[in-house]
C-alpha cells in the first residue's frame, strides 16, 4: 500500500537529485583536453627535445673591460716604463678604436710621458656578421701579420687589428711605423684573448 510518507519522500528525492546534478559542471566534447603532438610519445621511446636557437643580436654586443685588465700596469711597465694610463678614451672619429666603440666595445689610452705620443687600444665583441665584415675590411686595407696570430693585420695609417674568436682587438698609435713596432703591445693585449 502506498503511504503518505512515500508520497512526500519521492518528490523531495527528485528535487534533491535535480539540485545536485546542477552543481556538477558539464563538459562539451570540444572542451575536453586532447593530447598534443608535443606530449604524445611512442611507448619505449625517449622524449625528444629540440633546443630553441638563441637569437643573434642585431645590434652591437656591449663589451666592457677595465683598462688595467686590457693592459696591466706591470705589463705596460715591462714594455716601456715611460707609458702611463689615461684610462677610458674617446677615440678619434673614423679610427679603428672609434669603430670598436661604435660596435659596443671599450677603448683605453696610454701616453708616453716623454714624447706625449698616445696608444689607443680597443676591444669589441662582434656578432658573426660584424666580425666577417671587419675582417674583410682588415684584409683589404692591411697586411696579414703572422706574428699577430692567424687573424692579425697591420696598416701604417690605422694600426693593428687582431681577431680572436668573437673579439676584435685594435692597437693604434702614430709611433707604429711597422707591424714590428706594434707587435709588443699587440701580443701583450691579445695574450688575454
Secondary structure, DSSP 8 states (H G I E B T S, - for coil): ---HHHHHHHHHHHHHHHHHHHHS----GGGS----TTT---TT-------------SS-B-----HHHHS-HHHHHHH-TTEEEEEE----TTSHHHHHHHTT-EEEEEEETTT--EEEEEEEE--HHHHHHHHHHHHHHSEE-GGG-TTEEEETTTEEEEEETTEEEEEEETT-SSHHHHHHHHHHHHTT-
